[in-house]
Each structure stands twice: as structure tokens, then as C-alpha cells.
Amino acid sequence: MKLSIVILNWNGSAHLKQFLPSVVTHSNFDWAEIVVADNGSTDDSCALIEHEFPTVKLIRLPKNYGFADGYNLALKENKADYLLLLNSDVEVTENWLNPLVTLMDQDPKIGACQPKILSLKSPNHFEYAGASGGFIDRLGYPFCRGRIINYQEVDLGQYNDSTEIFWASGAAICIRGSLWHEAQGFDPNFWAHMEEIDFCWRIKNLGYKIKVEPASKVYHLGGGSLAYGSTQKIYLNFRNNLFLLYKNLAPGKLLKTLITRMILDGLAAIQFLLTGQFRAVFSVLRAHAGFYKSLKRLKKQRKSLAETCVKTNHPEIYRGSLIYDFYIARKRIFSVLKFHSSKAAKTENNND
């Protein structure tokens, strides 16, 4: 099979009813298959697939393994050339697949790519989780072409060029199958959130590229498994971001970056405290405790990844501070951010 579209589902019967028909309608090719991997649902998701979507393959996992390991288990035996991981709350459009597959076919060094992701609730706006390609700043804060912090730009075609990005959204990411298995998929310790950024960073360090192809377009509802702003999401985002940095940062940047992030995380906790979000404060503290508890494992992972790393300079990492630019300089639009050139990034990396 050339392409396997794999949707991980957990108690998402309502989403499957609403969104799976668009996937079936617009993915009807003899070189593509659709798979729903059920993560131990207790609703009628499996019965719905079997009775209403007979052309969709169903994989039943015995329990909820989270987003990361759920996909690892579902894709363990998948031999497709390309794996397209798709959230259950994504509505796809006509001709969404061909641009992605064509892009990957043209360059074997493209390890993963994503479509342009727009908001289902506000279709003329970019969606939070992916927009027109993902980036991070030097302190590890993720953002997108079309979304900085919580500001989502209107799509006016300003980001319609296919370009190299730092990470592709887990809501709709197409991955080279052989590379998925070589890189051993997602890190299961992330459970959910930022595991796709970690994966993309790892394969970029192996010398592969990540791209966005806006000729392919999908609409994402968002917040399907964990609502935006939930305390569990806050915990996972803070903890996993520290995991991400510790595993993947170049040696010369690790200590300084972690210290800075610890201070900024503390300021975020104070902000939660001052606004009466006491459970969010506890989530930040729990995230840091989880990071310290995992240090022994993280050290082993970092050492193992360093042995296969061939590239650490990435011009797609924004060398400024996203927090400063957004809250102090009042920069809301991706296009006003000034990235270093590849030459500048390489010079900086050689000085570490």
C-alpha cells in the first residue's frame, strides 16, 4: 500500500460520525487505505466502524495507550510507503491527498509534511494546532505560520507557499513509512502533546526535512481529547516541553535554555496564582516534578540520540524570544518575525 491513513480514536464516536465520511469520500484511491485504531474505547466507536464504514479497517487496542503509544502500537506492522496520521476531528477536502504524496515522492529527504490546517469553527482562520506549519523559538515555545501564542491569523493566502518548517502537526501529518520505523515512532513517555514535535526534531537531526504543502487543505475542530486550558493539558504541555528540550537540544544550548525555561515556567505559575487558577499552578509544579523524576531515562535517551545525530543547526528554529515578541513587542503576525539565514544558524551552531 502506498498510503495508509490512520486515525487514532478514543471514545470519539460522535467525531467519527461527523468527520469520517469526508475522509472516505475524498480518499477513495486504490493506493490508499483508511484505518481506525481504537484506543480501548468504551463507547460505540467500534460498532459504528463495523456497521457504517465497511471499507475502513479497524484495529482494536485493549486499552487507552495515549496518543503517542497508541499510534506506535497501531503502526507497528504497517508497511505502507507513507503513513498519514489524522485526528478524528478533522474534515478533509477534495484533492487533499495528491499534493502531499506528490511532494513526498519528489524528494526522498522529506521525512514528513502536513497540509494547511484551518479552523472548523472559523473557517477563514488558521487553526491553533498546526496552521500552515510549525516552528519553535530558541527556548522551545512552539508556534505556527498563522498562529502565535493564542492569536490565529485570517487566511488570506499569505502562507500558501510550500516551505520547510520545523514540525508538522499531529492533527494531520504524513510521514515516510520507513523513517517512522527507523526513528521508532513517537516517544511513549510523552503520552500526548508535543510528541510530534519531538519526532520531527529527531528526524531533522537525522538530516531529513519537514515541509508544509498548503495545496492540501483540511479543517480541524481541536480540543477533541483534552479541552484547551484543561489542567491535564497544562501539565502535559509543561512537562513534555522540558522532555523535548532535554532530549534534542545541542550540547552548548542545553543548560542555559533549561535554566531560562525553569524561570519562565515559575513566572507562568505565578500568573496562574494571581488569576485564581490554583489547579493550573499545581499542574505546573507536577510537570516539573515529573521532569525531575524522568531525568535518568532522559539522559539515556539523549546519549542514544546523540550517537545518530548528523545535524543540529536548524534555521527553522526562531532565535528570538516568542514570549518577548508577543507580550512586550506586541508582534502577532508570523511574517514579521525575522529568522536567521541558514548561514547564520550554521555559524551560531559552530560556536556552541
N, C-alpha and C positions, 0 to 999 in steps of 0.2 A: 504494500500500500504506500502510495506517495505521501499522503497526508492523513493524519489521524487527529480529528477534533475531539478533545477530551474535556468534558465538563464534570467537575467535582461537585457533588451535591450532598447537602446535609439538611434534612427536613425542609427542602425547598420545593415542595410540590406546587405551591402557588406560582413560584417563579418559572418552573418547568412548563406549566400550562400556558403562561403568558409569553415566554421568550423562546422556548424550544421550537415552536412552529416556524419562526423566521430562520432559524439555523437549518432546519430540514429543507425548507423551501429554497434557500439560497446557497446550499452546499450540495446540491444533487449532481455529483460528478462521479464517474466510475473510478476515479483515482483518489477519492476522499471517502472517509468513513466518519461516523459520529458515534462517540462512546460517552455514556454517562457512568461515572464511577460513583457509586453511592457510599457515603462515609458513615454507614451504620444508622441510617435514618429510622425514626420511629413513626413517621407519618406514612402516607400512601404513595410516596415517590416511586418506589419500585413497581407497584401495581400499575401506576399511571404509565410508566415507560412501557411495560409489557403489553398493556391493552390499547394504548392510544398512539404509541410510536413504535410500531413493529420493526421499522428499518434501523432503529437505534440500538446499538449494542449496550448491554447492561453488565457492569461489573459490581458485585456486591462485596463490600468490605465489612468485616464483622463488627466494627465499632468506629467511632469518630477518631481518626488519627490526626485531625487538624489539616490545614491546607497543605503544609509542606510534606509531611509524610504520607498523607492521603494520596497526593499526586505521585510520590515515589513508588508506592505500592501499586497504584493503578497502571503506571507506565513501565513497571519492571520488565515485563515480557513484550512490550510494544516495539516492533521492529520497523515502523514507518520511517520514511526519509525525513519527514517533518512532523513535529508534534505541536499542535496548536492548542494551548491551554486557554479555556474560555470560561469566564464566570457564568453562573446560571442566570444572572440578572442582566445579561447583555442581549440587546436586539441588534442583529446584523442586517446589512443592506445588500441589495443586488450587486453582484460582482465584487464582493468583499475579499474573496479568496485569491483570485488570479493575480492581483498586484503583489500580494505577499509572497506567493510561490514564485512568481517571475523574478522578484528581487532576490530571493534566496538562490534561485537557480543561476543567476548571472554572476554571483561572486561567492565562491566557496569559503571565503574568510568571514562572511557574515554569519555569526553564530546564532543570532536571534533578531527578531524585528517585531514591530507592533503596528496596528492601524491607527488612524486618527480616532480618538475616543471623545465623543461628545456626550453631554448630559441628557439623559432621557427626560428629566423634569424640565429642563430649559434647553431645548434642542439647538438653539443658536449659540450656546456657551460651551466651552471646553469642560470636560468632566474632571473632577478632582484627581482621580486615581489614574493618571496616565496622559491625559490631554493629547498633545502632539509630540510626545517623547519625554523621557525622564532624565533628570540631571541631579547632581548633589553639589553642595558647596564644600569648601575645604574642611569644614567642621562636621560634615556628614549629614547636613539637613537636606532632605530630598525636596525637589520641586520639578516643575514641568514647563515645557514650551506651552504657554497658555494658562498656567496656574502657579502662582507664587503664594506660599502660605495658604491663606483661605480665599484669595482673590482669583476668581475664574474669569478669564477674558472672553469677550464675544468673538466667535469665529468669523472673521472677515476674509478668510483665505490667506492671512498673513503668514501662516506656518504650513503652507501646502507643499513645500519642497521636501523631497526625501533626503534626509540628512543623518549623519552619525550622531547618536545620543549616548548617554551613559547607562541608562537602564530602560528596559521595556516593561510595561505594566503587566502585572499578573492577571489583570482582568481580561486581557487578550494578547497573549504572547506566542509567537511562532518560533520554535526552537529547532535547530538541526538535530535530528534524532541521535546520530552517532555521538554528537557533542554532549547531549543530555546524559547519555550513559557514561561517557568518558569522565565528565565532571561529577558524576554520581548524584545528579539531580539536586533537589533542594536540601538545605540543612534542616533535618527534622527538629533540631533544638529550637528553631525559630517558632515552630507551631503554626503561626500565621502572622502576617505583616512583615514586609521588608525582605522576605526570603527570596523574592525575585530580584531585588537589588543586590543582595549577596551573591546570587547565582550569576547575574550579569557582570558583577565586578570580578568574580573568579574567572569567568571565561575571557573577559577583556585582558586579565593578567596572563592568560594563555596565548594572547595575540589575536583574538577574534574581535570582530566589530559588532556593534549593536546599532540597528537603524530603525527609523520610523518611515512608514510608507503611507502618507496621507491620501493617496489614491484609493486606499481601502478605508472605509468609514463604518464605525459601529456606535451604538448608543448604550450607555451604561447607567443603570439605576443607582448603584452604590449603596453601601451600608447594609448589604443583604444578610451577612452573617453576624457582624457586630456593628451596632449603630455608631455613627460618627459621634465622638465625645463620650462613649461609654468608658467606665473605669477600666475594664479589661483591655479595651483597645489602647487606652493611655499607657497601661502597664506594658503591653507588648511593644508598643512603639518606642518607649524609652529604653526598655531592656534590649530589644533587638537592634536598636541603633548602636548601642555600645558593643554588642556582639559583632555587628557589621564592621565597625571601625577597627576593633581589635584584630579581627581575622585578616583584614585586607589592606590596611594602610602600609605604606612604605616605611621601613625602619626609622628613617630620620624624622618622620612626622608623628609617630605613634604617641609618645609620652606627652608632648606638648598639646596635641589635639585632645587626648583624653582628659587632661587636667582642665583645659578650657571648657570642654563639654560638661564635666562634673560641676563646674561653677555655674554654667548656664542652666543646667538641669535644676540646680539648687534655687536659682532665681525664678525658674518656672514654678517650682513648688511653692515658693513664697507668694507668687502671683495667685496661684490656686487658693492659698490660705487666705489672702486678703479679700478674695472674691467669694469666700464661703464654700469653696469646693473641697471640702475636707476629705472626701473619699478619693479625689484625684491626687491630693497630697500623699496619701497612703500608697496610691498606685506608683508614684514616682519613687518613693522610698523602697517599696517592694521590688521595683525594677532594678534599682542599684544593688539591693541585696542579692537578687537573682544573678546579676552580673558577677559580683564578687564570688558567689558560690560556684560559678561556672569557669573561673579563671584557669583551673588546672586543665580542663578539657580544651578551652580556647587556646592555651599555649601550645598544646599538641597539634591542634588544627592549624594554627599559624605557622608552626615549623614545617608541617607537611605541605602546606600550600606554597611556602617559600621555595621548596625544592623543585616545584614545577613552574614557578613564575618566570615568564620571559619578558614581561613588560610592566612597568609601574607608573610611567608617565602617561597621563590621560588628559588631553586638552579639554575634554568634556566635563572635567571637574572645575567648577567655578572657584577661582582663587580668592574671591571676596567673601564677605560675610553676609549671608542671606538675611539673618536677623537684623543686622545693622541697616542694610539696604531697605528692608521692608518697613521697619518700625521707626528708624531715625531719618534716613534719606528719603523715605516715602516712595520708594520705587515699587510699582505694582505690575509693571509690564515686562515680560521676559526679554523683549527685544532691546530694552535699554541697558541690560546687563552686559558688561564688557568682559568677554572671555579672553584668556591668553591665547596666543597662537601656539601651534604645535612646537615651534622652535623655542618659544619662551618656556613652555611647560617642560620641554626636554632639558633646557638649561637649569631650571629650578630643580628638577629631579636629580640631575647630576651633582648638584651642590649639597644634597641631603647626606 
